[in-house]
Amino acid sequence: MTMKLLGSILVLCCVAACDDDGGGLASVQAEERFPGGDGTNTLLLGTKAFSAPLATLSQEHDLAFFSGNSFFTSAWVEAPASADARDGLGPIFNARSCGGCHSEDGRGRPPLTPDEPVLGLLFRISLPGAAPGEAPIPDPVYGDQLQPYGVDDVPGEVTPRMTIEEVAGVFDDGTPYALGRPTYVMADPQYGPLPDDLQVSPRVAPQMIGLGLLEAIDAAAIEAQADPDDADGDGISGRVQRVIGPRSDALMIGRFGWKGDSATIEQQAAGAFYGDMGLSSSVKQGHVCSEAQSVCLAEPDGGEPEVSDLILSRVVDYSRFLAPPIRERWDDDEVRRGKALFLAAGCDGCHRARWVTGQVEGYPELSGQTIYPYTDLLLHDMGPELADGRPLFAASGSEWKTPPLWGIGRIPTINRHDRLLHDGRARGIAEAILWHGGEAAPARDAYKALSADERAALDAFVGSL
């Protein structure tokens, strides 16, 4: 049976099921309107659709959320300063605030022109030689992340430059397309030459919604989805990422970051404070400057730690409680048809729709929720075209953690761009699918085999999430 015929059959089944008045796919579709379960944001939409707290927050957690919002959006300043609770920026950094990369709690993008300053895109770096399962080896001068900016009298480390090569392709129906392949150059290194074999991984800032719900999924449920040896023979071998946790040397499941870099929201937040803004905390201690960066080391700091446990906990709570928005387009014929084609192409082999969160002590808002993030939280080999060549713990240089799809269609409204994938190279949903390789190559090829109308329907479904 051809993929197109299978898709047509599924479309007919979907339409028939959605026309019934009880149970079946119709009820599933209705439930998916609320991807964040009972806490789904149904009120604050438009450009603020990613900025609402879970609808079910207690008064105590509501106060913590709005307190955290002030620390998330406010700019940190150079030390010493009168605002001693928010000083200590840098001395080298990527952004002055969390919101500087996650504008409106949304998604960053790469520069659109070669001379545009980089904001919302960072570069992780390491040296070759780390064994599988180990942390990357930092560069002795530049560390594990490049910071292009510095406070007064301190030069940023590099000036990133990006060029785009247009790669031509054609759908099976003869329709041409083009993909933009980025190339990055780290110009003007200020603290000595960069190694020729430096491993560089560009990463855009993802949208912030639903993090607490993803953290609330039981570890055992994630592990149960893994199929590292492809025992079922479907060509998809999702693997669990395991990273060192935030406050011990124990390995934990990596749920956050493009390669599952962080096990918890706290670890992700502390890492961003340190790597992106040069701010220490009880989780991520020490100085962002290396011993070779004497002018950087000579600058005053904001105390140790610069981010107090109270501020860190507030930012974590803010990140934990941001709610996925309601799906406004979910039950028209094109979206239903697109969902059937999405399933027929095998996209759900990695982008798993439904999870039920576990019981989280002290957080009833996150417990026992049926959610629809469209991710399996596992690592998958995406092929050489998307590879960054930089292994990280269990992830190889071509493996990435499946990103959630919820909210993806709102990015153009919230962030005024449509750039997708880990480095923002894809200009919209279609290009993101076409870049898929490795384990996702059969799904990509199935998409290429669709008619123009069918591709539009599948795009509409993904855009409705």
Secondary structure, DSSP 8 states (H G I E B T S, - for coil): --HHHHHHHHHHHHHHHHTSSSSHHHHHHHHTT-TTGGG-B-SS-GGGTTS-B-TT--HHHHHHHHHHHHHHHS--B-SS-S-GGGB---SEES-SSHHHHSGGG------SSTTS---SEEEEEEBS---TTS--B-BTTTBTEE--EESTT---S-EEEEEEEEEEEE-TTS-EEEEEEEEEEEES-SSS---TT-EEEEEE----TTHHHHHTS-HHHHHHH--TT-TT-SS---B--EEE-SSSS-EEE--BSTT--BSSHHHHHHHHHHHHH----SSS-S-SS-TT-HHHHTS----SSSS-HHHHHHHHHHHHHB--B--SS-SSHHHHHHHHHHHHTTGGGTS---EE----TT-GGGTT-EE-------EEE--GGG--S--BTTB-TTEEE----TTGGGHHHHHS--EESTTS-EESHHHHHHT--GGGHHHHHHHHTS-HHHHHHHHHHHHH-
